[in-house]
């Protein structure tokens, strides 16, 4: 038995053997084309991770818990863990609201055995990014408190409507947590309130963090470097699968039109967004979005009316969230036909003769390069060939 184990070798060695079998030299004796092919296939693998026929929650309420303990001053992520996380979270906030425009996001900071709300739940990405940038100059001291952070997030999420998903994403750098009580009771409360908790570790795996993710149906991962940390963070941009007994309810939504200065001559008023602001630099304005139910003015969409509580949004916001329910099917991989006529990408019109990986839409039979394939599925969400065929029929 000992000899058999020695012949098998280590498990990680077999992975490298398979990699070297795939990599082959081209006609010029270079490996660039094989490496580029491996990278392209790894990118396309993300498109096949979609969950068809799974009910999703497109209206999301999420709190991001940021560890601001003294462990964030470690420089394994340059320049420090804190600066790296803030920079990645800025891109995450923009991507989150681009893919989930009718959702809300908040920031919680935990340090010195406490947890505080740095930014309340809201739908304004610029305001959230401003609060994140302020955290770059704040001191990082003491130990984090995972229990206090979860209790604080649960207190704000439990009052949210049951037809929307409730999520917590924790970025934790410390290997310890200082909690005032039994955190297992907090886990039971989170599971009872159907709050999905995910944890991204910056240092090493923690049993309590993995247990938290498993009990609440979330995801857990430990980053290897800054690029891996960005990938782990962006996985939470896509809406998660809805819980089995999530309530299905009709939602009253208002679609207000934007009133310019010419539409409302002589009527100056403050918007409800800045009504409680101590000092408003621009003063009252004539433009804004008027709630169709109570005619309260708001300066941005989407937002919940501060007077009557009606959800206000625009039609493009609803359309951008609609593609999560009916995602575009992944394109199939086809091989380049040798000796045939030159073929071009149906989107960017680039020549496909020099590319080893080509994608094809099964509905319209159009060919696409790898970059256009990723752009169509991750950003556009509409096949240009199918759209052109449909418009031609009309």
C-alpha positions in Angstrom: 0.0 0.0 0.0 2.9 2.4 0.7 4.4 1.8 -2.7 1.1 2.5 -4.4 0.7 5.8 -2.5 4.2 6.9 -3.5 3.6 6.2 -7.1 0.4 8.2 -7.1 2.2 11.4 -5.9 0.6 14.5 -4.6 -2.8 15.6 -5.8 -1.7 19.1 -6.8 0.9 17.6 -9.2 -1.7 16.0 -11.4 -3.2 19.4 -12.1 0.0 20.7 -13.5 0.5 17.5 -15.6 -2.9 18.1 -17.2 -2.1 21.8 -17.9 1.1 20.9 -19.7 -0.7 18.4 -21.8 -3.1 21.2 -23.0 -0.4 23.8 -23.7 1.2 23.2 -27.1 3.5 25.3 -29.2 2.3 27.0 -32.3 4.0 27.2 -35.7 6.5 29.8 -34.5 7.4 27.7 -31.4 5.6 30.1 -29.0 3.1 29.3 -26.2 1.2 32.6 -26.3 -1.7 31.3 -28.4 -2.2 28.3 -26.0 -2.1 30.4 -22.9 -4.5 32.9 -24.5 -6.8 30.0 -25.3 -6.8 28.8 -21.7 -7.6 32.3 -20.4 -10.4 32.6 -22.9 -11.9 29.3 -21.9 -11.7 30.2 -18.2 -13.6 33.4 -19.0 -16.3 31.6 -20.9 -16.7 29.1 -18.1 -18.3 31.9 -16.0 -21.2 32.1 -18.6 -22.1 28.4 -18.0 -22.5 28.9 -14.2 -25.9 30.4 -14.6 -28.9 28.8 -12.9 -31.7 28.3 -15.4 -35.3 27.8 -14.2 -34.3 29.2 -10.7 -36.5 31.8 -9.1 -34.4 35.0 -8.4 -35.0 38.0 -6.2 -34.4 41.1 -8.3 -35.3 43.5 -5.5 -32.4 43.2 -3.0 -31.5 44.8 0.3 -27.9 44.2 1.1 -25.5 45.3 3.9 -21.7 45.1 3.3 -19.9 44.6 6.6 -16.3 45.9 6.4 -13.8 44.8 9.0 -11.9 47.9 10.2 -9.8 46.3 12.9 -6.1 46.5 13.3 -5.7 43.5 11.0 -6.6 45.7 8.0 -3.2 47.4 8.3 -1.4 44.2 7.1 0.3 44.9 3.7 -0.2 41.5 2.0 -2.7 43.3 -0.2 -1.1 46.5 -1.5 -0.9 49.1 -0.2 -2.9 47.8 2.8 -5.9 45.5 3.2 -8.1 48.5 4.0 -7.2 50.5 1.0 -7.5 47.5 -1.3 -10.9 46.6 0.0 -12.2 50.2 -0.3 -11.0 50.4 -3.9 -12.6 47.0 -4.8 -15.9 48.0 -3.0 -16.1 51.2 -5.1 -16.2 49.1 -8.2 -18.6 46.7 -6.6 -21.0 49.4 -5.7 -21.1 50.7 -9.3 -21.5 47.3 -10.8 -24.1 46.3 -8.2 -26.4 49.2 -9.0 -25.8 48.8 -12.7 -27.1 45.2 -12.6 -29.6 45.8 -9.8 -31.0 49.3 -10.2 -34.0 48.8 -8.0 -32.0 47.4 -5.0 -30.6 49.1 -2.0 -27.1 48.8 -0.4 -25.7 49.9 3.0 -22.3 49.8 4.7 -21.5 48.6 8.3 -18.1 49.0 9.9 -16.9 46.9 12.8 -13.9 47.7 14.9 -12.9 48.0 18.5 -15.5 45.3 19.5 -18.3 47.5 18.1 -20.3 47.9 14.9 -21.6 51.1 13.4 -23.6 52.0 10.3 -21.4 54.0 8.0 -24.1 54.4 5.3 -27.8 53.6 5.6 -29.6 51.5 3.0 -30.1 53.5 -0.1 -30.0 53.4 -3.9 -27.6 56.3 -4.6 -24.2 54.7 -5.6 -22.3 58.1 -5.4 -23.4 58.7 -1.8 -22.2 55.2 -0.8 -18.9 55.6 -2.6 -18.4 58.9 -0.7 -18.9 57.2 2.6 -16.4 54.5 1.6 -13.7 57.0 0.7 -14.1 58.6 4.1 -13.3 55.2 5.7 -9.9 55.3 4.2 -8.8 58.1 6.6 -10.5 56.5 9.7 -8.3 54.6 12.2 -8.4 50.8 12.3 -8.2 49.7 15.9 -9.1 46.8 18.2 -10.9 43.6 17.2 -14.0 43.2 15.1 -17.3 41.9 16.4 -19.1 39.6 14.0 -22.1 39.2 16.3 -22.7 42.9 16.8 -22.4 43.5 13.0 -24.9 40.8 12.2 -27.3 42.0 14.9 -27.1 45.5 13.6 -27.7 44.4 10.0 -30.6 42.1 11.0 -32.3 44.9 12.9 -32.5 47.0 9.7 -33.3 44.1 7.3 -36.0 42.5 9.3 -38.4 45.4 8.6 -37.9 45.2 4.9 -40.7 43.7 2.8 -40.8 40.0 2.5 -40.9 39.9 -1.3 -37.3 41.3 -1.5 -34.2 39.4 -0.7 -32.2 40.3 2.5 -28.4 39.8 2.3 -25.3 40.5 4.3 -21.8 40.3 2.8 -18.9 40.3 5.3 -15.3 41.3 4.4 -13.3 39.9 7.4 -9.5 40.3 7.8 -9.2 39.4 11.5 -8.8 35.8 12.7 -10.7 36.6 15.9 -14.1 38.1 16.8 -15.0 39.6 20.1 -18.7 38.9 20.7 -20.8 39.9 23.8 -22.9 36.7 23.8 -23.6 33.4 22.1 -23.3 33.9 18.3 -25.1 30.7 17.7 -28.3 32.4 18.8 -27.7 35.1 16.3 -27.3 32.5 13.6 -30.6 31.0 14.5 -32.2 34.4 14.3 -30.7 35.1 10.8 -32.0 31.8 9.5 -35.4 32.4 11.0 -35.5 35.9 9.4 -34.3 34.4 6.0 -31.3 36.7 5.9 -28.6 35.3 3.6 -25.0 35.9 4.9 -21.9 35.5 2.9 -18.3 35.9 4.1 -15.1 36.8 2.2 -12.0 36.1 4.2 -8.8 38.1 3.7 -6.4 36.0 5.8 -7.5 32.4 6.5 -10.6 30.2 6.8 -12.6 30.6 10.0 -14.9 27.9 11.2 -17.5 30.3 12.5 -17.5 32.2 9.2 -18.0 29.0 7.2 -20.7 27.8 9.6 -22.5 31.2 9.2 -22.5 30.9 5.4 -23.7 27.3 5.5 -26.5 27.9 8.0 -27.9 30.9 6.1 -27.4 29.7 2.6 -24.6 32.1 1.7 -21.2 31.7 0.1 -17.8 31.6 1.8 -14.4 32.1 0.3 -10.8 33.1 1.1 -9.0 35.4 -1.3 -5.6 34.6 -2.6 -4.7 38.1 -3.9 -6.3 41.3 -4.9 -7.5 39.9 -8.2 -9.1 37.0 -6.5 -10.7 39.3 -3.9 -12.3 41.3 -6.7 -13.7 38.2 -8.3 -15.1 36.9 -5.0 -16.7 40.3 -4.4 -18.2 40.6 -7.9 -19.9 37.2 -7.5 -22.5 38.9 -5.3 -23.5 41.2 -8.1 -25.9 38.6 -9.5 -29.1 38.2 -7.5 -29.2 35.0 -5.5 -31.8 32.3 -5.7 -35.0 33.2 -3.8 -35.9 31.3 -0.7 -38.5 28.6 -1.1 -41.3 30.3 0.9 -40.6 33.9 -0.2 -43.9 35.8 -0.4 -45.2 36.7 -3.8 -46.9 40.1 -3.7 -48.0 42.8 -6.1 -45.9 46.0 -5.7 -47.2 49.5 -6.5 -44.7 51.4 -8.5 -44.8 54.9 -9.8 -43.0 56.1 -12.9 -42.6 59.9 -12.6 -41.5 62.1 -15.4 -38.6 64.5 -15.0 -39.8 68.1 -14.7 -37.4 70.7 -16.0 -37.3 74.4 -15.2 -39.4 75.2 -18.2 -42.1 72.8 -17.1 -42.6 74.4 -13.7 -42.0 78.1 -14.1 -42.0 80.2 -10.9 -42.3 77.2 -8.5 -39.2 76.7 -6.3 -39.0 73.9 -3.8 -36.6 71.6 -2.1 -36.6 67.9 -2.9 -37.5 65.4 -0.2 -34.0 63.9 -0.5 -32.3 67.0 0.9 -35.1 68.3 3.1 -33.3 67.5 6.3 -29.9 68.6 5.0 -28.5 71.5 7.3 -27.2 73.5 4.3 -28.1 73.0 0.7 -25.6 74.7 -1.6 -27.8 75.1 -4.6 -30.9 76.2 -2.8 -34.4 75.3 -4.0 -34.8 74.2 -7.6 -37.6 73.9 -10.1 -36.6 70.5 -11.6 -36.9 67.0 -10.2 -39.2 63.9 -10.2 -42.7 64.4 -8.9 -44.4 61.5 -7.2 -47.6 60.7 -9.2 -49.4 60.0 -5.9 -48.5 62.8 -3.5 -46.5 65.1 -5.9 -43.5 65.2 -3.6 -40.3 66.1 -5.4 -37.2 63.8 -5.5 -33.9 64.5 -7.3 -33.0 61.0 -8.3 -34.4 57.6 -9.1 -35.0 54.9 -8.0 -36.2 55.9 -4.5 -39.0 55.3 -2.1 -41.2 58.4 -1.7 -40.4 60.0 1.7 -44.1 61.1 2.0 -46.3 58.3 0.8 -43.8 55.4 0.6 -44.5 54.6 -3.1 -41.6 53.0 -5.0 -40.5 55.4 -7.7 -38.4 54.3 -10.7 -38.1 54.7 -14.4 -38.8 52.1 -17.1 -35.1 51.5 -18.0 -34.5 50.6 -14.3 -37.1 47.9 -14.5 -35.9 46.7 -17.8 -32.3 46.3 -16.6 -33.5 44.2 -13.7 -35.7 42.1 -16.0 -32.8 40.3 -17.7 -32.0 38.4 -14.5 -35.3 36.5 -14.8 -34.8 35.4 -18.4 -31.0 35.3 -19.0 -29.5 35.0 -22.4 -28.5 31.4 -23.2 -24.8 30.7 -23.4 -23.4 30.5 -26.9 -21.9 27.1 -28.0 -18.3 26.7 -28.9 -17.5 25.9 -32.5 -14.2 25.1 -34.3 -12.7 27.1 -37.1 -13.3 25.4 -40.5 -9.9 25.1 -42.3 -9.7 26.3 -45.8 -13.1 27.9 -45.8 -14.1 31.5 -46.7 -13.1 34.2 -44.2 -15.5 34.6 -41.3 -16.2 37.8 -39.2 -17.6 38.5 -35.8 -21.3 39.5 -36.1 -20.8 42.2 -33.4 -17.4 43.9 -33.9 -16.7 42.6 -37.4 -13.2 41.3 -36.4 -11.8 38.5 -38.5 -12.1 35.1 -36.8 -9.4 33.3 -38.8 -6.8 34.2 -36.3 -8.8 33.2 -33.2 -8.9 29.7 -31.9 -12.1 30.0 -29.9 -15.4 31.0 -31.6 -18.9 31.2 -30.2 -22.1 30.6 -32.0 -25.7 31.6 -31.1 -27.9 28.6 -31.6 -31.0 30.7 -32.5 -29.6 33.0 -35.2 -26.5 31.0 -36.1 -24.3 34.1 -35.9 -20.6 33.8 -34.9 -18.9 35.9 -32.2 -15.4 36.3 -30.8 -14.6 35.7 -27.2 -14.6 39.4 -26.2 -18.0 40.0 -27.8 -19.4 36.8 -26.3 -18.5 38.0 -22.8 -19.7 41.6 -23.4 -23.1 40.3 -24.7 -23.7 38.0 -21.8 -22.3 40.2 -19.0 -23.3 43.7 -20.1 -25.6 43.8 -23.1 -27.8 40.7 -22.3 -29.2 40.7 -25.8 -27.9 38.9 -28.8 -27.3 41.4 -31.7 -28.0 38.7 -34.3 -31.3 37.8 -32.8 -32.3 41.5 -32.5 -31.4 42.1 -36.1 -33.4 39.2 -37.3 -36.4 40.2 -35.2 -36.3 43.8 -36.4 -36.0 42.6 -40.0 -39.1 40.6 -39.7 -41.1 43.6 -38.4 
